[in-house]
């Protein structure tokens, strides 16, 4: 198996952004950043783009036991 090369990037976050990532990651900023990227990819795959106004985007959660998830 071929070893993948690891590259590092320096990103500067504001104190508020760091606190958000720490909260999302359960106290771990790196884990919070990983989760943010995972969710960003998920929403991108659903069709959310950077041109969309997030003030007009809604989320809806559906239980996996819901018998009528599309109503």
Secondary structure, DSSP 8 states (H G I E B T S, - for coil): --------------HHHHHHHHHHTTT-HHHHHHHHHHHHHHHHHTT--TTS-GGG-------TT-TTTT-
